[in-house]
Amino acid sequence: MYKVRCSLPENREPWNIPLEQRMQILSQARKQGKKIAAMLYHHADTSTFRYRCYNVYQATLESGTWQCVYFFMNELELLKKTLPECTLLILARLKWEHSIDDLVRAAHEKQIPVLFEIDDLVCSIRYLKLVTNTLNVHFGGAADYDFWFADFSRLEATASLADGFLTTNDFLGNKLTERFGKPYQVIPNSLNEEQLKVSEACVQRKKLQNSQKPFTIGYFSGTPSHINDFRMIYREIMQLLEDYSDMVLQVVGFMEFPKAMQSLIQRKRVVFTPLVDFMELQMLIAQVDVNIVPLVQNTFTNCKSELKFFEAAAVETVTVATPTYTYANSVEDAATGFLCRPGQWYDRILYLYGHAEERQKMAAAARAYCLNRYAGKNFLQQIETAYDFFAR
């Protein structure tokens, strides 16, 4: 475990940019000859909006050809008036309503391509059963079924209006093309400037120390929906904690543990931290020795982003993950992390426990790879390539 603390900016929601300021950026971009991608989202949040809207907006501030500007549903009338200045209209995970129909019609009348931005396999009713089973959703009655069917159906209705898709990876993109018959482009999830600054400070503090006992396994569960994922490996984690008294499991966020783990919890071998904001999360990831990402492997999880890998890599923490599509295509096994199937977690984590120098080498290699792929010029180029494809 590392003792990592650093000062954080007071503003933990940097995406709360006033509309007037966003319109000034749009106007300035037009004067510079940049093309405008107008993105519509329901309201600001720290999950989908941060990754898929704010980070892209921030990256395109450095572009010479494109500027993404985001709007919210309560700014819809202004967006309509702004359409003549736009090259692309992007609907980000929006559930259908009549006003969406009107907006898409207005864009098409001006020959502006309309794109649907989605980062999960949640816009096709054919996958509803798979998704809710994977997420361990409890259906208590008709109201629950109505909620989930309405949620998927409204997303599907919006997706069906689009001329193409923006998404996080090719596996999900191919599923979207298979369902809707429209092309897609990939813009991966990314690290924003605020995360990068905090991460750099964390790394500098880690370089001044060696990991201390206890050896800490980190599990960062952002939502309560990962119960089935953890159950897949909990016996191996339990065995590690029982066999090595200087190991602990640090859980950040939500988790319901099997009854078999209650003894370990009572002995404080499992430590809980409530959900924190995205900047403090980087510090907590920096403190642990290994970041684990178990996932039930199926079509839904193969569509998930590899963000837990690159956010850990940014603070030089090594990741052990299930080889779903995105993790298998981002983690180089035994070089920038470990890819594990059930039955392999005990041995892989134990290896990292016993080989501190190799663990640090892997974490440093992962950081170099991720800073190159998920931030800076290469990330911006992926945005520009995707936008250019649909603007042709």
C-alpha positions in Angstrom: 0.0 0.0 0.0 1.2 3.5 -0.8 0.6 6.6 1.3 -0.5 9.0 -1.4 -2.3 12.2 -0.7 -2.2 15.4 -2.8 -4.1 18.6 -3.0 -7.2 18.6 -5.2 -8.8 21.5 -7.0 -11.9 23.0 -5.3 -14.0 22.6 -8.4 -14.7 18.8 -8.7 -17.3 19.4 -11.5 -15.3 21.3 -14.2 -17.9 20.5 -16.8 -20.4 22.9 -15.3 -19.5 25.6 -17.9 -22.1 28.3 -18.3 -24.0 28.3 -21.5 -22.8 31.8 -22.4 -19.2 30.6 -22.2 -19.9 27.5 -24.4 -21.6 29.7 -27.0 -18.5 32.0 -27.0 -16.3 28.9 -27.6 -18.6 27.9 -30.5 -18.5 31.4 -32.0 -14.7 31.6 -31.7 -14.3 28.2 -33.3 -16.4 29.2 -36.3 -14.2 32.3 -36.7 -11.2 30.1 -36.7 -12.7 28.0 -39.5 -13.3 24.9 -37.3 -16.3 22.6 -37.9 -18.8 22.3 -35.1 -20.1 19.0 -33.6 -23.1 19.9 -31.5 -23.7 17.3 -28.8 -26.9 16.9 -26.8 -27.2 15.2 -23.5 -29.9 15.2 -20.9 -27.9 16.8 -18.0 -24.4 16.9 -16.6 -23.2 13.9 -14.6 -19.9 12.3 -13.6 -20.2 9.1 -15.6 -21.4 9.0 -19.2 -21.4 12.7 -19.7 -17.9 13.2 -18.3 -16.4 10.4 -20.5 -18.4 10.9 -23.7 -19.1 14.6 -23.8 -16.9 16.7 -21.5 -13.7 14.9 -22.3 -14.3 15.2 -26.0 -15.2 18.9 -25.7 -12.0 19.5 -23.8 -9.8 17.6 -26.3 -11.2 19.4 -29.3 -10.2 22.8 -27.8 -6.7 21.8 -29.2 -8.0 20.8 -32.6 -7.4 22.8 -35.7 -10.4 21.5 -37.5 -13.2 20.5 -35.1 -14.9 21.8 -31.9 -17.3 19.7 -30.0 -19.8 21.9 -28.0 -22.3 20.3 -25.6 -25.9 21.3 -24.9 -28.5 20.0 -22.4 -32.1 19.2 -23.0 -33.2 22.4 -21.3 -31.1 24.3 -23.9 -32.8 22.5 -26.8 -34.4 25.6 -28.4 -31.0 27.4 -28.6 -29.5 24.3 -30.1 -32.1 24.4 -32.9 -31.2 28.0 -33.6 -27.5 27.0 -33.7 -28.0 24.1 -36.1 -27.1 26.2 -39.3 -23.6 26.6 -37.8 -23.1 22.9 -37.2 -21.6 20.2 -39.3 -22.7 17.2 -37.1 -25.4 16.7 -34.5 -24.7 14.1 -31.8 -27.4 12.7 -29.6 -25.6 11.3 -26.5 -27.4 8.4 -24.9 -30.7 10.2 -25.2 -34.0 8.5 -24.6 -36.7 9.3 -27.3 -39.3 12.0 -26.9 -41.2 14.0 -29.5 -38.7 16.9 -29.3 -35.9 14.5 -30.4 -37.9 13.8 -33.6 -38.3 17.5 -34.2 -34.6 18.1 -33.7 -33.5 15.3 -36.0 -36.0 16.5 -38.7 -34.5 20.0 -38.5 -31.0 18.7 -38.8 -31.8 16.5 -41.8 -33.6 19.4 -43.5 -30.2 21.2 -43.3 -28.4 18.0 -44.5 -26.6 17.7 -41.2 -25.7 14.1 -40.3 -27.2 12.9 -37.0 -25.1 10.5 -34.8 -26.1 8.5 -31.8 -23.4 8.3 -29.1 -23.6 5.2 -26.9 -21.2 3.4 -24.6 -23.2 0.4 -23.6 -25.3 -2.3 -25.3 -28.5 -0.8 -23.9 -30.3 0.4 -27.0 -31.7 -2.8 -28.4 -34.6 -4.6 -26.7 -33.2 -8.0 -27.9 -30.4 -7.6 -25.3 -32.6 -6.6 -22.3 -32.7 -10.1 -20.7 -28.9 -10.5 -21.1 -28.1 -7.1 -19.6 -30.5 -7.3 -16.6 -29.3 -10.8 -15.8 -25.7 -9.7 -15.9 -26.4 -6.7 -13.7 -28.3 -8.9 -11.3 -31.4 -6.7 -11.6 -34.3 -7.6 -9.2 -37.7 -7.4 -10.8 -40.2 -6.9 -8.0 -43.3 -6.4 -10.1 -44.8 -4.9 -13.3 -43.4 -1.4 -12.5 -39.8 -2.7 -12.7 -40.5 -4.5 -16.0 -42.1 -1.4 -17.4 -39.1 0.8 -16.4 -36.5 -1.4 -18.0 -38.5 -2.0 -21.2 -39.3 1.7 -21.5 -35.6 2.6 -20.9 -34.3 0.3 -23.6 -37.1 1.0 -26.0 -36.7 4.8 -25.8 -32.9 4.5 -26.4 -33.6 2.2 -29.3 -36.1 4.6 -30.8 -33.5 7.4 -30.7 -30.8 5.2 -32.1 -33.1 4.3 -35.0 -33.2 7.9 -36.1 -29.4 8.2 -36.4 -27.3 8.2 -39.6 -24.5 6.5 -37.7 -23.0 5.8 -34.3 -20.1 6.9 -32.1 -19.0 4.4 -29.5 -16.1 3.1 -27.4 -15.0 0.0 -29.2 -15.4 -2.2 -32.3 -17.3 -5.0 -30.6 -20.1 -2.6 -29.6 -19.9 -0.8 -32.9 -20.4 -4.1 -34.8 -23.5 -4.9 -32.6 -24.9 -1.5 -33.4 -24.4 -1.9 -37.2 -25.8 -5.5 -37.0 -29.0 -4.1 -35.3 -29.5 -0.8 -37.2 -27.6 -1.2 -40.4 -25.7 2.0 -40.0 -21.9 2.7 -39.8 -20.0 3.5 -36.7 -16.8 5.1 -35.6 -14.8 4.5 -32.4 -13.9 7.3 -30.0 -12.5 5.5 -26.9 -13.1 6.7 -23.4 -10.3 8.9 -22.2 -8.5 10.8 -19.4 -9.3 14.5 -19.1 -6.8 17.2 -18.0 -8.0 17.2 -14.4 -7.4 13.5 -14.1 -4.0 13.8 -15.7 -2.9 16.5 -13.3 -4.0 14.6 -10.2 -2.5 11.4 -11.6 0.9 13.0 -12.2 1.0 14.3 -8.7 0.1 10.8 -7.4 2.9 9.2 -9.4 5.5 11.7 -8.2 4.6 10.8 -4.6 4.7 7.1 -5.3 8.2 7.4 -6.7 9.4 8.7 -3.3 8.4 5.6 -1.4 8.2 1.8 -1.5 4.9 0.0 -1.0 4.3 -0.7 2.7 2.3 -3.5 4.3 -0.5 -4.5 4.0 -0.4 -5.5 0.4 -3.6 -4.0 -0.8 -5.9 -5.4 -3.5 -8.2 -2.7 -4.9 -11.7 -3.2 -6.2 -13.3 -0.1 -7.5 -17.0 -0.8 -8.0 -18.7 2.4 -9.3 -22.2 0.9 -9.3 -24.1 -1.8 -7.3 -24.3 -3.9 -10.5 -21.1 -5.8 -10.1 -22.3 -8.5 -7.7 -22.1 -11.3 -10.3 -18.7 -10.1 -11.4 -17.1 -10.3 -7.9 -18.9 -13.6 -7.1 -17.0 -15.2 -10.0 -13.6 -14.7 -8.2 -14.5 -14.2 -4.5 -13.3 -17.7 -3.4 -9.8 -17.0 -4.8 -9.7 -13.6 -3.1 -10.8 -15.2 0.1 -8.1 -17.8 -0.1 -5.5 -15.2 -0.6 -6.6 -13.2 2.4 -6.7 -16.3 4.5 -3.3 -17.5 3.4 -1.5 -14.2 3.7 -2.1 -12.2 6.8 -0.5 -9.1 5.3 -3.1 -8.7 2.5 -6.3 -6.7 2.5 -9.0 -6.0 0.1 -9.9 -2.4 -0.3 -13.4 -1.8 -1.8 -14.4 1.6 -3.1 -18.0 2.1 -4.0 -20.8 -0.5 -3.8 -20.7 -4.2 -3.1 -22.8 -6.9 -1.5 -20.5 -9.7 -0.3 -21.2 -13.4 0.0 -21.9 -14.6 3.5 -18.7 -16.6 3.4 -16.7 -13.3 3.5 -18.3 -11.9 6.7 -15.5 -13.2 8.9 -12.9 -11.4 6.9 -15.0 -8.3 7.0 -15.3 -8.5 10.8 -11.5 -8.9 11.0 -11.1 -5.8 8.9 -9.3 -7.7 6.2 -11.9 -6.2 3.8 -11.9 -2.3 4.1 -14.7 -0.2 2.7 -14.6 3.4 1.3 -17.8 5.1 0.1 -18.0 6.3 -3.5 -15.8 9.4 -4.2 -15.5 11.9 -7.0 -13.4 11.2 -10.0 -10.3 13.2 -8.8 -10.2 11.6 -5.4 -10.7 8.2 -7.0 -7.3 8.6 -8.8 -5.7 9.0 -5.4 -7.4 5.9 -3.9 -6.4 3.9 -7.0 -2.8 5.1 -6.5 -2.7 3.8 -2.9 -3.4 0.2 -3.7 -0.9 -2.4 -5.0 -3.1 -4.0 -7.6 -6.4 -3.1 -9.2 -8.8 -6.0 -10.0 -11.4 -5.9 -12.8 -13.4 -9.2 -12.8 -16.2 -9.3 -15.3 -18.7 -12.0 -16.2 -17.7 -12.6 -19.9 -20.6 -12.3 -22.3 -21.8 -10.1 -25.2 -22.8 -7.2 -22.8 -19.5 -7.1 -20.9 -17.5 -7.4 -24.2 -19.1 -4.1 -25.1 -17.8 -2.4 -21.9 -15.0 0.1 -22.0 -11.5 -0.6 -20.6 -11.6 2.6 -18.5 -10.7 0.8 -15.2 -7.4 -0.2 -16.8 -6.3 3.2 -18.1 -7.4 5.1 -15.0 -5.3 2.7 -12.8 -2.4 2.9 -15.3 -2.4 6.7 -15.1 -1.4 6.4 -11.4 1.0 3.5 -12.1 -1.2 0.9 -10.5 -1.1 -2.5 -12.2 -4.4 -4.1 -13.3 -5.6 -7.7 -13.3 -8.7 -8.1 -15.5 -11.0 -10.5 -17.2 -10.0 -10.8 -20.9 -13.2 -9.3 -22.3 -12.9 -7.8 -25.8 -11.7 -4.4 -24.7 -9.3 -5.6 -21.9 -7.8 -8.2 -24.2 -7.2 -5.5 -26.8 -5.7 -3.0 -24.3 -3.8 -5.0 -21.6 -0.7 -6.8 -22.9 -0.7 -9.9 -20.7 2.3 -10.1 -18.3 3.7 -6.8 -19.8 1.2 -4.0 -18.9 -1.0 -6.1 -16.5 -2.5 -9.6 -16.3 -5.5 -11.1 -18.0 -7.2 -13.7 -15.9 -9.9 -16.3 -16.3 -11.6 -18.0 -13.3 -9.0 -20.2 -11.5 -6.1 -17.9 -12.4 -6.7 -14.9 -10.0 -5.0 -16.4 -7.0 -1.7 -17.2 -8.8 -1.6 -13.9 -10.7 -2.2 -11.7 -7.7 0.2 -13.8 -5.6 2.9 -13.3 -8.3 2.4 -9.5 -8.0 2.6 -9.8 -4.3 5.9 -11.5 -4.4 7.5 -9.5 -7.2 7.4 -5.8 -6.3 10.0 -4.8 -8.9 8.2 -6.5 -11.7 4.9 -5.1 -10.5 6.3 -1.6 -10.7 7.8 -2.2 -14.1 4.4 -3.4 -15.5 2.6 -0.4 -14.0 5.1 2.0 -15.5 4.7 0.3 -18.9 0.9 0.5 -18.6 1.1 4.2 -17.8 3.3 5.0 -20.8 0.9 3.0 -23.1 -2.3 4.6 -21.7 -1.1 8.2 -21.7 -0.2 7.8 -25.4 -3.6 6.1 -26.3 -6.2 7.7 -24.1 -5.0 11.3 -23.9 -3.2 14.0 -25.9 -2.7 14.0 -29.6 -3.5 10.4 -30.4 -6.9 10.7 -28.6 -7.7 13.9 -30.4 -6.8 12.3 -33.7 -9.3 9.5 -33.1 -12.0 12.2 -32.5 -11.1 14.1 -35.7 -11.0 10.8 -37.7 -14.4 9.8 -36.5 -16.0 13.2 -37.2 -14.4 13.5 -40.6 -15.8 10.1 -41.6 -19.4 11.2 -41.0 -18.9 14.8 -42.3 -17.8 13.6 -45.8 
